[in-house]
Amino acid sequence: MANESDLGFFTLLARHGSLTATARELGVTPGAVSKRLQQLERRLGVRLVQRTTRSMSLTQEGETYLGHAQRILADIDAAEASIATAHHQPRGLLRVNATFGFGRAHLVPAMTAFARQYPDVQLQLQLTDEPLDLADQAFDLGIRVAPLADTILVARRIAPNRKLLLASPDYLAAHGMPDKPADLALHQCLVIRENHDAYALWRLGSGRLARTVRVQGALSSNDGEAVRQWALAGLGIIMRSEWDVAADVKAGRLVEVLPAWKPAPADIFAVYPERERVPAKVKTFVDFLCASLGDVPPWRR
C-alpha cells in the first residue's frame, strides 16, 4: 500500500526529472534515490520511469501514478490547511521564494525573528535571480517588487518602496547634474538587465507628465549589487530601489538625481496562489512581514 512518503518522493522526482537533482533536494546520494525508485516499482509491479544514461521520462503508468499522487497530496495539504486555519495554529513547512538582493538584506532578518516566535513552522527560503512560478515550483508564497502582473495570484503589500535616480558626488562634479529627463541621454547610465524588462528605457514621472527616456552607458549587468558598486565608484547614474540604496543616500555616498521626476512606485508585495482558505502558516507569516517591515520600513528608519 502506498504511503504519503512514497507519493511525495515520486512527485519530487517527477518535478526535477533527474535522480541527481532529487538526491540533492533530499540530501541523499543518487544511488539511494535509484534504489528507492526500484523498490517502489517492484512493489507496484510496473515501471514508472524510463531511464537512459542522460535523461529520464515517465512511462504511461508513471504519469497515471503521478496524477493520483498529486491529487492525494493536494487533498492532504487542504485538510491540514483547513485544520490549521480553524485552530489558528501555524505549523508545517512554509516555502518562500524571493530575489537575492531583497531576500538577503531584509527577508532573512525578518524570517529569523519569525522562526523564533513560531517554532512549529519549518521555513524554506529559495533565493533566485528572477521570481519563480509559485504554483509550478510548489512554493507557498513569493516576495516581489512592483505591481503584480499575474492575476491568478493574491497580492498583499507588505512595505512601501520607490525607485530613485542616483549618482555619486564625484560623478556629478565631473559631468554635471541633469536638469530634465532628456539630459539622461547625454550621461553614462548604469542599467540592470533583469525580469525581461526593456532595461534601457527609464520611465519617470506619472500621468500626463510621464516621460520615457532611452538611456545608454558603457556598463550594464543582471546583478543590482554590481551596478550599485559602479555607481558608488563614480561611473554613472543608476536607477535602484530605495530598500537597496537608502543607506548610501543617508551617508552621502550617492545623491538623488532629478528628484522631481520620480520613477513609478515599486512597493514590496507578498504573493500567493488564490485559494478558498489561506493556510494559517501563510497568513501568519504575511501578517508578521507587514508588522516587521510596516509603513515605515527599515530603509526609512
C-alpha positions in Angstrom: 0.0 0.0 0.0 1.3 3.5 -0.9 2.1 6.0 1.8 2.4 9.7 1.8 6.2 9.5 1.8 6.2 7.4 -1.4 3.8 9.8 -3.1 5.9 12.8 -2.1 9.1 11.1 -3.2 7.7 10.3 -6.7 6.2 13.7 -7.1 9.5 15.3 -6.3 11.3 13.0 -8.7 8.9 13.8 -11.5 9.2 17.6 -10.9 13.0 17.5 -11.0 13.2 15.0 -13.9 16.6 13.9 -12.5 17.9 11.4 -10.0 20.8 13.7 -9.1 18.6 16.8 -8.6 16.2 14.8 -6.5 19.1 13.4 -4.4 20.4 16.9 -3.9 16.9 18.1 -2.7 16.6 15.1 -0.3 20.2 15.3 0.9 21.0 11.7 -0.1 23.0 10.1 -2.9 21.7 9.4 -6.4 22.2 5.7 -5.7 19.8 6.0 -2.7 17.2 7.7 -4.9 17.6 5.0 -7.6 17.2 2.2 -5.0 14.0 3.8 -3.6 12.6 4.1 -7.1 13.3 0.5 -7.8 11.7 -0.6 -4.6 8.5 1.4 -5.4 8.4 0.0 -8.9 8.9 -3.5 -7.6 6.1 -3.1 -5.1 3.7 -1.8 -7.8 4.9 -4.3 -10.3 5.3 -1.7 -13.1 8.0 0.5 -14.5 7.3 4.1 -13.6 10.3 5.8 -15.1 12.1 5.2 -18.4 15.8 5.8 -17.8 18.7 6.4 -20.1 22.3 7.5 -19.4 21.4 11.1 -19.9 17.7 11.6 -19.2 14.6 10.1 -17.6 10.9 10.3 -18.5 7.7 8.9 -17.0 6.1 5.9 -18.5 2.3 5.9 -19.1 2.0 4.1 -15.7 4.2 6.7 -14.2 2.0 9.5 -15.5 -1.0 7.8 -14.0 0.6 7.3 -10.7 1.8 10.9 -10.6 -1.7 12.2 -11.3 -3.1 10.2 -8.4 -0.2 11.2 -6.1 -0.6 14.9 -6.8 -4.3 14.8 -6.1 -3.9 12.8 -2.9 -1.1 15.1 -1.6 -3.2 18.2 -2.5 -6.1 16.7 -0.5 -3.8 16.1 2.4 -2.5 19.7 2.2 -6.0 21.1 2.0 -7.1 19.0 5.0 -4.1 20.2 7.1 -4.6 23.8 6.0 -8.2 23.7 6.9 -7.5 22.3 10.4 -4.6 24.7 11.0 -6.7 27.7 9.8 -9.6 26.6 12.0 -7.4 26.5 15.1 -5.2 29.4 14.2 -2.0 27.4 14.8 0.6 28.0 12.1 2.6 24.8 11.6 4.3 22.8 8.9 6.6 23.6 6.0 6.5 27.1 4.6 8.3 27.5 1.2 9.2 31.1 0.3 10.7 32.5 -2.9 12.4 35.9 -3.2 15.2 37.5 -5.2 18.7 37.5 -3.9 19.1 41.2 -3.1 15.9 41.9 -1.1 16.0 38.4 0.4 19.4 38.7 1.9 19.1 42.3 3.0 15.6 42.3 4.5 13.8 39.0 4.3 16.4 36.9 6.1 16.3 39.1 9.3 12.5 39.0 9.3 12.5 35.2 8.9 15.0 34.9 11.7 12.6 36.7 14.1 9.6 34.7 12.8 11.4 31.4 13.3 12.0 32.2 16.9 8.4 33.2 17.5 6.8 30.3 15.6 9.0 27.2 16.1 6.3 24.9 14.7 6.8 26.4 11.2 9.6 25.0 9.2 10.9 27.7 6.9 12.5 27.1 3.5 13.8 30.1 1.6 14.7 29.9 -2.1 16.5 32.9 -3.4 16.7 33.3 -7.2 17.7 35.8 -9.8 14.1 36.1 -11.0 10.8 35.3 -9.3 9.7 31.7 -9.8 6.3 30.3 -10.8 4.9 29.6 -7.4 2.4 27.0 -8.4 4.7 25.1 -10.7 7.5 25.1 -8.2 5.2 24.3 -5.2 6.0 27.5 -3.2 3.6 28.8 -0.6 4.3 32.4 -1.4 6.8 34.8 -3.0 8.1 38.2 -2.2 8.1 40.6 -5.2 8.8 44.2 -6.0 6.5 46.5 -8.0 2.9 45.9 -9.3 1.7 42.3 -9.8 1.0 41.2 -13.4 -0.1 37.6 -12.6 -3.8 37.8 -12.0 -4.0 34.3 -10.6 -2.1 35.3 -7.5 -3.2 37.2 -4.5 -1.0 40.2 -3.7 -0.7 42.0 -0.4 1.6 45.0 0.1 4.0 44.4 3.0 6.1 47.6 2.7 6.4 50.8 0.7 9.3 51.2 -1.7 10.2 53.6 -4.6 13.0 53.7 -7.1 15.5 56.5 -7.2 17.9 58.0 -9.8 21.3 58.3 -8.1 24.9 59.2 -8.8 28.0 59.7 -6.7 29.1 63.2 -5.8 32.3 62.6 -7.9 30.4 61.7 -11.0 28.1 64.7 -10.7 31.1 67.0 -10.1 32.7 65.7 -13.3 29.7 65.5 -15.5 27.1 67.9 -14.0 23.6 67.4 -12.7 20.9 66.6 -15.2 18.2 69.3 -15.3 15.5 67.4 -17.2 14.8 63.7 -18.1 16.1 64.2 -21.7 19.5 65.1 -20.3 19.9 61.5 -19.2 20.6 60.5 -22.8 23.8 62.6 -22.5 25.1 60.7 -19.4 26.6 57.4 -18.6 23.7 55.4 -17.2 24.2 52.1 -15.5 21.5 49.7 -16.4 20.2 46.5 -14.8 19.2 43.7 -17.2 16.5 41.8 -15.3 13.0 40.4 -15.4 13.0 40.6 -19.2 12.1 44.3 -19.0 13.2 46.9 -21.6 16.2 47.7 -19.4 17.4 50.7 -21.5 14.0 52.6 -21.1 13.6 54.6 -17.9 10.1 55.7 -17.1 9.9 58.9 -15.0 7.0 60.9 -13.5 3.4 59.9 -13.7 0.2 60.8 -15.6 0.4 63.4 -18.4 3.8 64.5 -17.2 5.3 61.0 -17.5 8.4 60.7 -19.7 10.2 57.6 -21.1 13.9 58.1 -21.7 16.2 55.7 -23.7 19.5 55.7 -21.8 22.8 54.3 -22.6 26.1 53.6 -20.9 29.3 51.5 -21.1 28.4 49.3 -18.2 25.4 47.0 -17.5 24.7 43.9 -15.5 22.0 41.5 -14.5 23.0 42.0 -10.9 21.8 45.0 -9.0 24.7 44.9 -6.5 27.2 45.1 -9.2 25.6 48.2 -10.7 25.3 49.8 -7.3 29.1 49.3 -6.8 29.8 51.0 -10.2 27.6 53.9 -9.1 29.5 54.3 -5.9 32.7 54.2 -7.9 31.5 57.3 -9.9 30.9 55.5 -13.2 27.4 56.7 -13.9 23.8 57.2 -12.9 21.8 54.3 -11.6 18.0 53.6 -11.1 17.7 51.5 -8.0 15.1 50.6 -5.3 15.1 52.6 -2.1 15.5 49.5 0.0 18.9 48.9 -1.5 20.4 52.4 -1.6 18.8 54.3 1.3 22.0 53.8 3.5 24.1 55.2 0.7 21.9 58.3 0.3 21.9 58.9 4.1 25.7 58.7 4.2 26.1 60.9 1.2 27.8 58.3 -1.0 25.0 58.7 -3.5 23.0 61.8 -4.4 19.5 61.8 -5.8 19.2 62.9 -9.4 16.1 64.6 -10.9 14.2 64.4 -7.6 11.1 65.9 -9.1 10.9 63.1 -11.7 10.4 60.0 -9.6 10.0 56.6 -11.2 6.8 54.7 -10.6 6.4 53.2 -7.1 7.9 49.8 -6.6 6.3 48.6 -3.4 7.1 45.2 -1.9 4.3 42.6 -2.1 3.8 39.1 -0.7 2.0 37.0 -3.3 0.5 33.6 -3.0 -1.9 31.3 -5.0 -5.6 32.1 -4.7 -7.4 29.6 -2.6 -10.6 29.3 -0.6 -8.8 29.1 2.7 -5.3 30.6 3.2 -3.3 28.3 5.4 -2.5 29.7 8.9 1.2 29.5 8.3 0.9 31.7 5.2 -1.5 34.3 6.7 0.6 34.5 9.9 3.8 34.9 8.0 2.4 37.7 5.8 0.9 39.4 8.8 4.3 39.2 10.5 6.1 40.7 7.5 3.6 43.6 7.4 4.2 44.3 11.1 8.0 44.0 10.9 8.5 46.0 7.7 5.4 48.1 8.1 4.5 51.6 6.8 7.9 52.8 8.0 10.2 50.0 6.7 13.8 49.6 7.9 15.2 51.5 5.0 13.3 54.6 6.1 14.1 54.5 9.8 
